[in-house]
Amino acid sequence: MPTQISRRVLRRLAAVSAVALLPIAATGTAFASSASSAPHAVARAALSEVSTDPYTDTDAQHATEVEPDVYAHGSTVVSAFQTGRIYGGGASDLGWATSTDGGATWSHGFLSGITVNQGGSYSAVSDAAVVYDAKHAEWLVVGLPVDSSGNAVGVTVNRSADGLTWGSAIKAVGFDGSGYDKQWITCDDTASSPHYGNCYIEVDITSSNNLESMAVSSDGGLTWSALRHPADDPTGLGGQPLVQPSGTVVVPYSENGSAIRAFSSTNGGTTWTSSVQIATVKSHTVAGNLRSGDGLPSASIDAAGKVYVAWQDCRFRTSCSSNDIVYSTSTNGTTWSSVARVPIDAVGSTVDHFIPGLGVDGATSGSSAKIGLYYYFYPKAKCTASTCTLEVGYISSADGGSTWSTAQTLAGPFGLSLIARTSQGRMVGDYIACSVVNGTSYALFPVGAASTNGQAFNEAMYTATGGLAVTG
């Protein structure tokens, strides 16, 4: 059955200065931002808490929500994320949060037909991603169901005409005995494209050494093609397909953490080219046993089809002492620019930046392209599990990356003990995301706070109320 929770504005946080104290420990201990994060010392935006974990199953850690994707179309913004994170992998269900007024107010709920907690048959689900299919006027959320043995068995799709009422999950890819991971979805929304209305799922087959794979739908996500692979059968994960106005699909992905590569299709996904290298990845190990995505890319595209790909990288730092957010661009998916550093702070700072979520306004291009970038950071890269403090930052560019705004802190600091535990470390997400529409950027991001109501955690989804302007 479709699922919807009544529209309401959840608890809104008043704007506070960047030096204000925010409780981050279960004991009520508070921390002030370090002077080393001074570049972020601008007035904070007001935040809205848009979703919390309602589940009580004993498999998961409550209350936790992690790893959001977001997509904006017109004044509607839709996000999907894991709710009730399980230590060994996946979550109790996928949550959704939707605004139909440009991020001012939000509704939220949980997708049906995937896990046993919401009318499905699987033990858990992971790796949410969301997109809008303009031709078929459908919102699509993909998920990765996990069986009782801990195996990720395929990719599901939930559909909605308005982002508020969602149908039950459709089995889209897999469910054939193979293992899958890190799926993503995009749609061709350019009416003049020869493949207008095609939607594309990227996923890697873990049981085939992370073989990069693609499926196509031309009916609004109801049915999907068999998986097809790039010509060189590359291995990797975290691919984020993007569609140029011509209908060419470009898919940047992580070569298992060692490099960023891309492949493409010019015929609507019938065949896929061999992959090309965008850049090698040189990454500083994030302290405190925090999951940080291991160099997963975050990608977006401008109105002219220029692709932007961002990731965390330490190449500009002496002795790889901490990570910057870096990016490369391409107009054809084959030839890529030299790696550029986003100037969030000085190269000699102590700050470590990671888990980027990059978005480009799809109505802008070239020297007028509007870019939003959200990310997590430690004010001091050298810290331990008990001393690391996590914050959320934002920076933007209104000229295609030639200049950037002053970075600002949106949330934190909070300690790692306040966020979900997993077998691979503490977790806010292997990825976050950003979507930009009409010069306003939108993102959701998990924030840890002192636990309440006897729950082990209080890690919920927040957003900057009404989005953030792209400047710089």
C-alpha positions in Angstrom: 0.0 0.0 0.0 1.2 3.6 -0.6 2.6 5.3 2.5 2.4 8.9 3.6 2.8 10.8 6.8 0.9 14.1 7.3 2.6 17.3 6.2 4.2 19.2 9.0 7.2 21.3 9.8 9.5 19.4 12.1 11.5 21.0 14.9 13.3 24.0 13.4 16.6 25.1 14.9 17.1 28.8 15.4 20.0 30.4 13.6 23.0 30.6 15.9 26.5 32.0 15.5 29.3 29.9 14.4 30.9 30.1 17.9 27.8 29.0 19.7 28.0 25.7 21.7 26.1 22.6 20.5 25.7 19.7 22.8 27.3 16.6 21.3 27.9 14.0 24.0 25.4 11.8 25.8 26.6 13.4 29.1 25.7 16.8 27.9 29.3 17.9 27.2 29.6 20.8 24.7 32.4 21.8 22.5 33.2 25.1 20.8 34.5 25.2 17.2 38.3 25.2 17.0 40.1 28.3 15.8 41.5 26.1 13.0 38.0 26.2 11.4 37.9 30.0 11.3 37.2 30.1 7.5 33.8 28.7 8.4 33.1 31.5 10.9 30.0 33.1 9.3 26.4 33.3 10.5 24.8 29.9 10.6 21.7 29.1 8.6 18.5 27.9 10.3 18.1 24.2 10.2 15.0 22.0 10.1 14.9 18.4 11.5 13.0 16.7 8.7 12.9 13.0 9.7 13.6 10.7 12.7 13.8 7.0 13.1 10.5 5.6 14.5 11.4 1.9 14.5 12.0 -0.4 17.5 13.1 -3.6 15.9 16.0 -5.2 17.8 18.2 -5.7 14.6 19.0 -2.0 14.3 20.4 0.9 16.4 17.7 3.4 17.2 17.3 6.3 16.7 19.6 6.6 13.6 19.2 7.9 10.1 22.2 7.9 7.6 23.3 8.3 4.0 20.9 10.6 2.2 20.5 11.4 -1.4 18.5 14.4 -2.6 16.9 15.6 -5.9 15.1 18.9 -6.6 12.7 19.5 -9.5 10.9 22.9 -9.6 9.8 23.7 -6.0 9.7 20.0 -5.0 12.7 18.5 -3.2 12.8 14.8 -2.4 15.4 12.9 -0.3 15.8 9.2 0.6 18.0 7.7 3.2 18.5 4.7 5.6 16.4 4.7 8.8 17.5 2.4 11.7 21.1 1.6 10.8 22.1 -2.0 11.4 25.7 -2.7 12.6 26.4 -5.4 10.0 24.9 -3.5 7.0 21.7 -1.9 5.8 18.8 -0.4 7.8 15.3 -1.1 9.1 13.9 0.7 6.1 14.4 3.6 3.7 12.9 6.9 4.7 11.8 9.7 2.5 11.4 13.4 3.2 9.7 15.7 0.7 9.2 19.5 0.5 6.8 21.0 -2.2 7.6 24.6 -1.3 11.3 24.8 -1.9 12.5 23.4 1.5 10.4 25.6 3.8 8.2 22.8 5.1 8.6 19.0 4.9 6.6 15.8 5.0 8.2 12.4 5.7 7.5 8.7 5.7 9.0 5.3 4.9 8.9 3.1 1.8 6.8 0.0 1.6 7.4 -3.4 0.2 11.1 -3.8 0.9 11.8 -4.8 4.5 9.7 -6.8 7.0 9.3 -3.5 9.0 7.2 -2.0 6.2 5.3 -4.8 4.5 8.2 -6.4 2.6 10.2 -9.7 3.0 13.8 -8.6 3.4 15.7 -8.1 6.6 17.3 -4.8 5.7 17.8 -2.3 2.9 20.6 0.1 2.0 22.0 2.7 -0.4 19.1 5.0 -1.2 19.1 7.2 -4.3 16.4 9.4 -5.8 15.6 11.0 -9.2 12.7 12.6 -11.1 11.6 11.3 -14.5 10.1 14.3 -16.3 8.6 12.4 -19.3 6.6 10.1 -17.1 6.1 12.5 -14.2 7.4 10.0 -11.6 9.8 10.3 -8.7 11.9 7.1 -8.4 13.8 5.9 -5.3 16.2 2.9 -5.6 17.1 0.7 -2.7 19.4 -2.3 -2.1 17.5 -5.0 -0.1 19.5 -7.3 2.1 18.4 -10.9 2.9 18.6 -12.7 6.3 22.1 -13.9 5.5 23.4 -10.4 5.0 23.5 -10.6 1.2 22.5 -7.6 -0.9 20.4 -9.3 -3.5 19.3 -6.7 -6.1 17.9 -3.2 -6.7 14.3 -2.1 -5.9 12.4 0.9 -7.2 9.6 2.8 -5.4 7.6 5.2 -7.6 5.6 8.3 -6.7 3.7 10.9 -8.8 4.1 13.7 -6.2 6.9 12.7 -3.8 4.4 12.3 -1.0 2.5 9.0 -1.7 4.7 6.1 -2.7 3.9 2.7 -4.3 5.3 -0.6 -3.1 8.7 -1.6 -4.2 9.3 -3.1 -7.7 12.1 -5.6 -8.3 14.2 -3.8 -10.9 17.7 -5.4 -11.1 19.2 -8.7 -9.8 17.4 -11.2 -7.5 19.3 -13.9 -9.3 21.7 -15.2 -6.7 24.4 -12.6 -7.4 25.5 -9.9 -5.0 25.1 -6.2 -5.6 26.2 -2.9 -4.1 26.1 0.9 -4.4 23.4 1.5 -7.0 22.5 4.9 -8.4 19.8 6.2 -10.7 19.3 9.1 -13.2 16.8 9.9 -16.0 17.1 11.7 -19.3 14.9 14.8 -18.8 15.8 16.7 -21.9 12.7 16.7 -24.2 14.9 17.1 -27.4 17.0 14.1 -26.5 16.6 11.0 -28.7 16.4 9.0 -25.5 14.0 11.3 -23.5 12.4 9.4 -20.7 15.1 6.7 -20.4 16.1 6.1 -16.8 19.4 4.4 -16.0 20.5 2.4 -12.9 24.2 1.8 -12.2 25.2 -1.0 -9.8 28.2 -3.1 -9.2 28.1 -6.9 -9.0 30.0 -7.8 -5.8 30.0 -11.5 -6.7 31.9 -10.6 -9.9 34.6 -8.5 -8.3 32.5 -5.3 -8.4 31.7 -5.5 -12.1 30.3 -2.1 -13.3 26.8 -2.7 -14.7 23.9 -0.7 -16.1 20.2 -1.2 -16.6 17.7 0.9 -18.6 13.9 1.7 -18.2 11.8 3.5 -20.8 8.4 3.3 -19.0 8.9 5.3 -15.8 10.7 2.6 -13.9 8.1 -0.1 -14.2 10.3 -2.5 -16.1 14.1 -2.7 -16.6 16.4 -4.2 -19.1 19.0 -6.9 -18.4 22.3 -5.6 -17.1 24.9 -4.5 -19.6 28.5 -3.7 -19.0 31.2 -1.3 -20.3 33.3 -2.8 -23.1 36.3 -3.3 -20.9 34.3 -4.9 -18.0 35.7 -2.6 -15.4 35.4 -3.1 -11.7 34.5 -0.4 -9.2 31.6 1.1 -7.2 29.7 4.2 -6.5 29.0 5.2 -10.1 26.7 8.2 -10.6 25.2 8.3 -14.1 24.5 11.7 -15.7 22.7 12.5 -19.0 23.9 15.3 -21.3 21.3 17.2 -23.4 22.3 15.1 -26.4 21.2 11.9 -24.6 24.8 10.8 -24.0 25.1 9.1 -20.6 28.4 9.6 -18.6 29.0 7.5 -15.6 31.9 8.5 -13.2 32.7 5.9 -10.6 35.4 4.8 -8.1 37.9 2.2 -9.2 37.7 0.6 -5.8 39.2 3.6 -4.1 42.3 3.9 -6.2 41.1 6.1 -9.0 38.1 7.9 -10.5 37.1 6.6 -13.9 34.1 7.0 -16.3 32.4 5.3 -19.1 29.5 6.4 -21.4 26.8 5.5 -23.8 25.6 7.4 -26.9 22.7 5.0 -27.9 20.4 5.0 -24.9 22.2 2.4 -22.9 22.3 -0.3 -25.6 26.1 -0.4 -25.4 28.7 1.2 -23.1 32.2 2.4 -24.0 35.4 1.2 -22.3 36.2 3.2 -19.2 38.7 6.1 -19.1 40.7 7.4 -16.1 39.7 10.8 -14.7 42.4 10.9 -12.0 44.1 8.7 -9.4 43.0 9.2 -5.8 45.3 10.1 -3.1 43.4 9.9 0.2 44.2 10.7 3.8 42.8 8.1 6.2 40.0 9.8 8.1 40.7 9.5 11.9 38.4 8.1 14.6 37.4 5.0 12.6 34.7 7.0 10.7 33.3 5.7 7.5 34.0 8.3 4.9 33.2 6.7 1.6 36.8 5.7 0.6 36.9 8.3 -2.2 33.4 7.7 -3.7 32.6 10.4 -6.3 29.8 13.0 -6.1 28.8 14.1 -9.6 26.5 16.6 -11.3 26.0 18.2 -14.7 25.3 21.7 -16.1 22.9 22.8 -18.8 25.4 22.4 -21.6 26.4 18.9 -20.5 29.6 19.7 -18.7 30.1 17.0 -16.0 31.6 17.9 -12.6 33.0 15.1 -10.4 34.2 15.7 -6.8 35.9 13.5 -4.3 38.1 13.7 -1.2 41.8 13.8 -1.8 45.1 14.8 0.0 47.3 15.6 -3.1 47.5 19.3 -2.3 48.5 18.7 1.4 52.1 18.3 2.7 52.6 14.6 3.6 49.0 13.9 2.8 48.1 15.3 6.2 44.4 15.8 5.5 41.8 15.8 2.7 40.5 18.6 0.5 37.5 18.3 -1.7 38.7 18.2 -5.3 37.0 18.0 -8.6 37.5 17.4 -12.4 35.3 18.4 -15.3 34.5 17.1 -18.8 32.3 18.1 -21.7 32.4 14.7 -23.4 33.1 12.1 -20.7 36.3 11.1 -22.3 38.7 14.0 -21.8 38.9 15.4 -18.3 40.4 18.5 -16.8 43.3 18.6 -14.3 42.2 18.1 -10.7 41.3 21.3 -9.0 41.0 22.0 -5.2 38.0 23.6 -3.7 39.5 26.5 -1.6 37.4 25.8 1.6 40.4 26.9 3.8 44.1 27.4 3.5 46.2 24.4 2.3 48.2 24.6 5.6 45.1 24.3 7.8 44.5 21.4 10.2 41.0 20.8 8.7 40.1 17.4 7.2 37.3 17.5 4.6 35.4 14.4 3.4 32.1 12.9 2.2 31.3 15.6 -0.5 27.8 16.2 -1.9 28.1 18.3 -5.1 25.3 19.8 -7.2 25.1 22.0 -10.3 22.1 24.1 -11.3 20.9 22.4 -14.5 19.6 25.7 -15.9 23.1 27.3 -15.8 26.3 26.5 -17.6 29.9 27.5 -18.4 31.2 30.6 -16.6 27.7 31.1 -15.1 27.3 27.6 -13.7 26.0 27.6 -10.1 27.6 24.9 -7.9 26.7 23.9 -4.4 29.0 21.7 -2.2 28.1 20.2 1.1 30.7 18.1 3.1 31.7 16.9 6.5 34.9 17.9 8.2 37.1 17.6 11.3 38.5 21.0 12.5 41.6 19.0 13.4 42.6 16.0 11.2 44.7 14.5 14.0 42.2 13.2 16.5 41.0 10.0 18.0 37.6 8.2 18.3 37.1 10.0 21.6 38.4 13.4 20.6 37.3 13.8 16.9 34.5 16.3 16.4 32.4 16.2 13.3 30.9 19.2 11.5 28.9 19.9 8.3 30.1 22.6 5.9 28.9 24.4 2.8 30.5 26.4 0.0 29.4 27.5 -3.4 30.4 29.0 -6.7 28.3 31.1 -9.1 30.9 31.1 -11.9 31.6 27.5 -12.7 34.2 27.1 -10.0 36.4 30.1 -10.9 35.7 31.7 -7.5 34.1 30.4 -4.4 32.1 31.8 -1.5 33.3 31.9 2.1 32.7 28.4 3.6 30.1 28.2 6.4 29.5 25.7 9.1 25.9 24.3 9.2 25.9 21.8 12.0 28.2 20.5 14.7 30.5 19.9 16.3 29.3 16.5 17.6 31.3 13.5 18.8 31.5 10.2 17.0 29.8 8.4 19.9 26.6 10.1 18.9 26.3 8.4 15.5 25.6 4.9 14.4 28.1 2.1 14.8 28.8 -0.2 11.9 31.2 -3.0 11.1 33.3 -0.5 9.1 33.2 2.3 11.6 31.0 5.1 12.9 28.6 6.4 10.2 26.8 9.4 8.9 27.0 7.9 5.4 29.3 6.7 2.7 27.8 9.6 0.7 25.6 12.7 0.9 24.3 14.7 -2.0 23.3 18.2 -3.2 20.8 19.4 -5.8 20.6 23.0 -7.1 17.5 24.6 -8.6 17.0 28.3 -9.4 20.2 29.2 -7.7 19.3 27.5 -4.4 21.1 24.4 -3.2 19.4 21.6 -1.2 20.9 18.8 0.9 20.0 16.6 3.8 22.6 15.6 6.3 22.7 13.4 9.5 23.5 15.1 12.7 24.2 13.4 16.0 22.9 14.8 19.3 22.4 13.6 22.9 20.0 10.7 23.0 16.5 11.1 24.3 13.5 8.9 25.2 15.8 6.0 26.3 17.1 5.4 22.7 20.7 4.6 22.2 21.1 7.4 19.6 19.6 10.6 18.4 21.0 10.8 14.8 18.4 12.4 12.6 18.1 14.1 9.2 18.5 17.9 9.0 18.5 20.5 6.2 19.1 24.2 5.9 15.5 25.6 6.0 14.6 26.8 2.5 17.9 25.8 1.0 21.1 27.9 0.7 21.8 30.5 -2.0 24.6 29.8 -4.4 27.1 32.7 -4.2 30.8 33.2 -4.8 
